[in-house]
Amino acid sequence: MTPILFTATTKPDEARDFYTQVMGFALTEDSPFSLSFDACGTMLRVQKVQDFTPLPFTLFGWQVDDIAAKIDELHGRGAVFERFDFMGQDERGVWTAADGAKVAWFKDPDGNTLSLSEFG
């Protein structure tokens, strides 16, 4: 079996631009019902819906080898990284866990929380 990621959008044009231009994913389909992308070898289907409320937690994320470099790359393409006063994040918005894992969060145009993680 091969996993497929799903999310939804009420802003398909903005979602298409975000996932292609900011995230760098190839658009593989734009149908009346959804957008499909190649998200680093995994299909991401963004369903076109009339109403949508994003979940209050991380929807999905990506493991990276160098979180600072990836943040700089995505920020340069328009990603805005979240800051949480209670988390003690660094200047890029990276939170470091007790075990050394590093995490940063950002949102897509519909408010879905996405993340980057670097494990030591």
Buried (B, 14 or more C-beta within 10 A) or exposed (E): EEEEEEBBBBBBEEBBBBBBEBBEBEEEEBEEEBBBBEBEEBBBBBBBBEEBEBEEEEBBBEEBEEBBEBBEBBBEEEBEBBEEEEEEBEEBBBBBEEEEBBBBBBBBBBBBBBBBBBEE
